[in-house]
Amino acid sequence: QKEVEQDPGPLSVPEGAIVSLNCTYSNSAFQYFMWYRQYSRKGPELLMYTYSSGNKEDGRFTAQVDKSSKYISLFIRDSQPSDSATYLCAMRLNYGGSQGNLIFGKGTKLSVKP
Amino acid sequence: NAGVTQTPKFQVLKTGQSMTLQCAQDMNHEYMSWYRQDPGMGLRLIHYSVGAGITDQGEVPNGYNVSRSTTEDFPLRLLSAAPSQTSVYFCASSYHRPGPNTGELFFGEGSRLTVL
């Protein structure tokens, strides 16, 4: 079992829909959780960052972490065609040495149709 | 502000050839890393470094070498290219200490390598 599991999709939704993206993980020691967005032929860019459990909201984006279930989610409200990209979840144990390395999910490809 | 710069952006090699992918960052980040991204496999860590003179292996290090002689540069060397190394390679950097920053990993644009 890979440490981080993410449904690769693809996921296609109409403009204005609410999108839910999810990852599960097996290592309960992960403390830092992130979502990256990657446009085609570009490098990933950080979208959301959460430390430990809880919710974080930034505009149309909400990140949730449920450590008891080892499950993280990204919600996109009022989705736009410009949100069409691959979304990668990532997590890290801590800072320092190998604990600082990010472990990525495989990414979910999202397409928002006008 | 250049951020993380990778060269070349595209490269075609023949099996057995060697080459170096260059990576430079201008953000004074301690941590630098190389990932490869393959369809259906996600981003996999090849090698990483937490400072000049310090390197270590990631998940898929075989066939690759790295060195870190300066804070800014972290080249990735393919010793004897194989078709299995056909991939998109990303260099990334970040601060590597707790603090007000998030430890955000900044990525380059990627280097697309084809080995024939």
Interface residues (C-beta under 8 A of the other chain):
Chain A: Q6 P8 Y32 M34 R41 K42 G43 P44 E45 L46 Y49 L88 A90 R92 Y95 G96 G97 S98 G100 N101 L102 F104 G105 K106 G107
Chain B: V4 Y31 S33 Y35 G40 M41 G42 L43 R44 L45 Y48 V50 D56 G58 F90 A92 H96 R97 P98 T102 G103 E104 L105 F107 G108 E109 G110
